[in-house]
Amino acid sequence: MALTFELDPKIDRTLRDGICALWADVSNAGGAVGFVPPVTGEDIRPALVKHLVAMAEGRTRLLVGHDGEGAVAASAFLTHNTHRLMTHWLWVYTVMVHPRHQGNGYGRELMSAVADAARGIEGIEAVRLTCRGGTGADRFYASCGYKEVGRVPGAIRVAEGDDRDDIIMLLPLG
């Protein structure tokens, strides 16, 4: 069963809590979304609030995917670049598919929905993201059409003695 995606959904308590739970579940399953397990919803909440504030200010947009039962199953944040010479591309952050749905093609569906959403934003020509090296995420994004355009060796410290590359990837929309 495919996910149902919505760009810029109305944020209510159910959606907010669903994204927070998704983020914690993805993190605790080893997903590279800004945290190292174990984490709780309370650990996640401050980072989520920052995204919600950016949304309220019009700097960030939310793409959320619901499963057949209506639960939050996937999400990504699309953030406008504010540098005056770089407004023709946007960032995508915190790309997540719930662990129970992984392996069903939902990640590919999410990235296709991200590209479609970006194409619908006037003046956007490309989508840029970063991912943590050593997770295989770069291979996944490459399979979705993204190209590696940069790498910062050892930029992400997961734990003492465990530094990972920060991989920069770009999807031209033309």
C-alpha positions as MATLAB code, in Angstrom:
seq = 'MALTFELDPKIDRTLRDGICALWADVSNAGGAVGFVPPVTGEDIRPALVKHLVAMAEGRTRLLVGHDGEGAVAASAFLTHNTHRLMTHWLWVYTVMVHPRHQGNGYGRELMSAVADAARGIEGIEAVRLTCRGGTGADRFYASCGYKEVGRVPGAIRVAEGDDRDDIIMLLPLG';
ca = [
       0.000    0.000    0.000;
       1.380    3.398   -0.993;
       1.766    6.313    1.348;
      -0.365    9.419    1.013;
       1.758   12.576    0.964;
       0.764   16.082    1.969;
       2.843   19.230    1.631;
       2.301   21.919    4.255;
      -0.233   20.024    6.379;
      -2.033   21.791    9.197;
       0.077   21.289   12.301;
      -1.930   20.028   15.220;
      -0.998   18.047   18.301;
      -1.580   14.686   16.588;
       0.714   15.540   13.669;
       3.357   17.106   15.910;
       3.392   14.090   18.213;
       3.408   11.746   15.212;
       6.486   13.423   13.737;
       8.206   13.428   17.129;
       7.495    9.700   17.582;
       8.635    8.974   14.009;
      11.880   10.862   14.609;
      12.557    8.979   17.859;
      11.725    5.602   16.306;
      13.944    6.267   13.269;
      16.789    7.454   15.510;
      16.482    4.453   17.818;
      16.535    2.105   14.817;
      19.905    3.608   13.833;
      18.657    6.178   11.333;
      21.031    9.073   10.709;
      18.660   11.942   11.452;
      20.665   14.036   13.882;
      20.619   11.863   16.981;
      22.365    8.766   18.294;
      20.275    6.163   20.130;
      18.838    5.866   22.609;
      16.579    8.926   22.412;
      13.104    9.809   23.615;
      10.477   12.146   22.273;
      11.615   14.685   24.850;
      15.140   14.553   23.400;
      13.712   15.137   19.911;
      11.185   17.849   20.776;
      13.613   20.870   20.795;
      14.863   20.006   17.294;
      11.282   19.580   16.089;
      10.310   22.942   17.597;
      13.103   24.598   15.579;
      11.632   23.123   12.391;
       8.122   24.220   13.401;
       9.319   27.776   14.068;
      11.013   27.859   10.653;
       7.734   26.650    9.138;
       5.751   29.377   10.918;
       8.230   31.939    9.564;
       7.837   30.591    6.004;
      11.448   29.380    5.732;
      10.664   25.669    5.854;
       7.943   23.422    4.481;
       6.897   19.997    5.708;
       6.159   17.000    3.533;
       4.487   14.221    5.492;
       3.474   10.729    4.401;
       0.659    8.839    6.098;
       0.192    5.086    5.942;
      -3.121    3.361    5.252;
      -4.099    3.699    8.905;
      -3.458    7.458    8.884;
      -0.311    7.284   11.023;
       2.718    9.450   10.241;
       4.973    7.047    8.337;
       7.421    9.381    6.570;
       8.468   13.011    6.500;
      10.985   15.506    5.179;
      11.546   19.219    5.743;
      12.214   21.434    2.704;
      14.092   24.577    3.649;
      14.553   27.604    1.435;
      18.075   28.841    0.987;
      18.213   32.434    2.202;
      21.510   33.401    0.590;
      20.562   35.845   -2.188;
      22.790   34.071   -4.730;
      21.470   30.597   -3.902;
      17.693   30.921   -3.822;
      17.334   28.679   -6.883;
      17.822   25.516   -4.810;
      16.545   24.288   -1.464;
      17.711   21.981    1.282;
      15.911   18.846    2.355;
      16.430   17.852    5.999;
      15.452   15.085    8.372;
      14.304   12.599    5.745;
      12.564    9.752    7.582;
      10.573    6.592    6.901;
       9.321    4.660    9.891;
      11.365    1.478   10.460;
       8.274   -0.739   10.170;
       7.775    0.578    6.616;
      11.366    0.377    5.433;
      12.053   -2.036    2.616;
       8.680   -1.396    0.982;
       9.771    1.335   -1.434;
       8.427    4.135    0.758;
      11.788    5.898    0.889;
      11.805    6.110   -2.896;
       8.183    7.341   -2.805;
       9.168   10.002   -0.261;
      12.107   11.221   -2.346;
       9.903   11.341   -5.453;
       7.362   13.391   -3.486;
      10.188   15.695   -2.309;
      11.256   16.287   -5.926;
       7.647   16.887   -7.007;
       7.118   19.348   -4.150;
      10.327   21.196   -5.043;
       9.296   21.390   -8.703;
       6.096   23.066   -7.544;
       7.990   25.876   -5.827;
       8.607   28.775   -8.163;
      12.250   29.317   -9.029;
      13.594   26.092   -7.497;
      15.973   24.255   -9.843;
      17.623   21.744   -7.513;
      17.380   19.974   -4.175;
      20.397   19.582   -1.927;
      20.853   17.342    1.100;
      23.562   15.958    3.301;
      23.852   12.477    4.700;
      26.058   10.652    7.152;
      28.767    8.479    5.660;
      28.946    4.814    6.563;
      25.167    4.322    6.568;
      24.515    3.539    2.903;
      22.226    6.556    2.655;
      24.418    8.033   -0.082;
      23.831    4.927   -2.233;
      20.098    5.194   -1.628;
      19.991    8.878   -2.589;
      22.146    8.157   -5.664;
      19.576    5.546   -6.721;
      16.962    8.330   -6.484;
      18.945   10.519   -8.924;
      21.038   12.546   -6.467;
      24.714   13.058   -7.263;
      27.476   13.426   -4.700;
      28.889   16.941   -5.075;
      31.027   17.158   -1.950;
      32.296   15.389    1.108;
      33.731   16.631    4.385;
      35.779   13.806    5.917;
      35.119   13.107    9.586;
      32.718   16.034    9.998;
      30.104   14.053   11.949;
      31.128   12.669   15.339;
      28.724    9.861   16.176;
      30.769    8.796   19.191;
      34.301    9.200   20.452;
      36.497    7.534   17.828;
      33.596    7.201   15.351;
      33.751   10.129   12.952;
      31.782    9.954    9.700;
      31.920   11.889    6.465;
      29.298   14.543    5.769;
      28.228   13.788    2.199;
      26.627   16.565    0.147;
      24.250   15.463   -2.608;
      22.321   17.367   -5.267;
      19.319   16.570   -7.427;
      18.939   18.905  -10.419;
      15.242   19.235  -11.217;
      15.624   20.220  -14.887;
];
